[in-house]
Amino acid sequence: MEITRVFKASSSPTSIKYKFGIQVPKGIKNAINLDKKNGNHLWEEAIKTELKQLTDYQTFIVLDSGEDIPKGYQKIP
């Protein structure tokens, strides 16, 4: 019972998480706020890099109405 309570407290959505000593943002707005707080643009640059890679690697494609899904792709709603 005690372990369950501790786990719930440590995994609450409002708890601040750190990885390798760096605060991990909970979303884009939080990342931008962390950049302002730290006086840098590291999270913003990381987000831009990740979005660019999604485009470069053609992770997602938009199909025209009635167009078949290419081999190797799955439809996502």
Order of alpha helices (4+ residues) and beta strands (2+ residues): alpha-beta-beta-alpha-alpha
